[in-house]
Amino acid sequence: MKTLPHVVDARYVSGYRIALVFNTGVRKTVDFSRWLRGPVFGPLRGREAFRKFFIGGGTVCWPNGADIAPETLYAEQGASDRAA
């Protein structure tokens, strides 16, 4: 049975970039800026709001209810993809 990837650690890097660690051991830095539009994600363009992320349900979430599927983050070409 294939294990679905999920985020186990997330650290703010700079701008709209977050360094992620997945349960598979893969580490990558993802730039979230391309998702920050519309009624749910648009408010996260404010850096203070963006930096309030947390891990919930195996992915990166924000207090306003925004989140991005962990499979999407895992598939994203990160600045630094590497196994731990």
MOCORBEL-V266585 format. One record per residue. N is the residue number from 1. RES is the residue in three letters. PHI is phi in whole degrees, 0 to 359 (* if undefined). PSI is psi in whole degrees, 0 to 359 (NA if undefined). D_CENTER is the distance of its C-alpha to the mean C-alpha in whole Angstrom. Layout:
n = (N | N)
res = (RES | RES)
phi = (PHI | PHI)
psi = (PSI | PSI)
d_center = (D_CENTER | D_CENTER)
This chain:
n = (1 | 2 | 3 | 4 | 5 | 6 | 7 | 8 | 9 | 10 | 11 | 12 | 13 | 14 | 15 | 16 | 17 | 18 | 19 | 20 | 21 | 22 | 23 | 24 | 25 | 26 | 27 | 28 | 29 | 30 | 31 | 32 | 33 | 34 | 35 | 36 | 37 | 38 | 39 | 40 | 41 | 42 | 43 | 44 | 45 | 46 | 47 | 48 | 49 | 50 | 51 | 52 | 53 | 54 | 55 | 56 | 57 | 58 | 59 | 60 | 61 | 62 | 63 | 64 | 65 | 66 | 67 | 68 | 69 | 70 | 71 | 72 | 73 | 74 | 75 | 76 | 77 | 78 | 79 | 80 | 81 | 82 | 83 | 84)
res = (MET | LYS | THR | LEU | PRO | HIS | VAL | VAL | ASP | ALA | ARG | TYR | VAL | SER | GLY | TYR | ARG | ILE | ALA | LEU | VAL | PHE | ASN | THR | GLY | VAL | ARG | LYS | THR | VAL | ASP | PHE | SER | ARG | TRP | LEU | ARG | GLY | PRO | VAL | PHE | GLY | PRO | LEU | ARG | GLY | ARG | GLU | ALA | PHE | ARG | LYS | PHE | PHE | ILE | GLY | GLY | GLY | THR | VAL | CYS | TRP | PRO | ASN | GLY | ALA | ASP | ILE | ALA | PRO | GLU | THR | LEU | TYR | ALA | GLU | GLN | GLY | ALA | SER | ASP | ARG | ALA | ALA)
phi = (* | 279 | 274 | 283 | 289 | 214 | 280 | 247 | 206 | 214 | 227 | 293 | 255 | 186 | 53 | 245 | 256 | 231 | 275 | 244 | 236 | 257 | 299 | 278 | 96 | 289 | 240 | 205 | 257 | 247 | 269 | 273 | 303 | 292 | 265 | 272 | 213 | 91 | 293 | 269 | 271 | 307 | 299 | 281 | 294 | 289 | 302 | 297 | 293 | 300 | 286 | 271 | 295 | 209 | 264 | 213 | 60 | 82 | 214 | 275 | 229 | 230 | 302 | 279 | 98 | 289 | 202 | 232 | 306 | 299 | 294 | 294 | 295 | 294 | 282 | 297 | 286 | 276 | 295 | 212 | 276 | 198 | 278 | 284)
psi = (133 | 135 | 129 | 139 | 144 | 156 | 130 | 345 | 145 | 131 | 135 | 136 | 292 | 162 | 239 | 30 | 136 | 132 | 125 | 148 | 130 | 161 | 343 | 352 | 350 | 137 | 138 | 152 | 122 | 134 | 115 | 358 | 327 | 342 | 354 | 65 | 164 | 176 | 332 | 313 | 335 | 316 | 342 | 357 | 336 | 121 | 324 | 316 | 318 | 320 | 357 | 19 | 160 | 168 | 127 | 134 | 26 | 15 | 179 | 129 | 164 | 156 | 336 | 3 | 355 | 141 | 164 | 133 | 136 | 329 | 325 | 315 | 321 | 322 | 341 | 137 | 105 | 164 | 333 | 83 | 125 | 152 | 145 | NA)
d_center = (25 | 21 | 19 | 15 | 12 | 10 | 8 | 11 | 10 | 7 | 9 | 10 | 11 | 13 | 13 | 10 | 8 | 6 | 8 | 7 | 10 | 10 | 14 | 15 | 15 | 13 | 11 | 10 | 9 | 7 | 8 | 7 | 11 | 12 | 11 | 12 | 15 | 17 | 18 | 15 | 13 | 15 | 16 | 13 | 14 | 16 | 15 | 16 | 14 | 11 | 11 | 12 | 9 | 9 | 9 | 11 | 12 | 10 | 7 | 5 | 8 | 10 | 14 | 15 | 14 | 11 | 8 | 7 | 9 | 8 | 10 | 9 | 6 | 9 | 11 | 10 | 12 | 11 | 13 | 14 | 14 | 16 | 17 | 17)
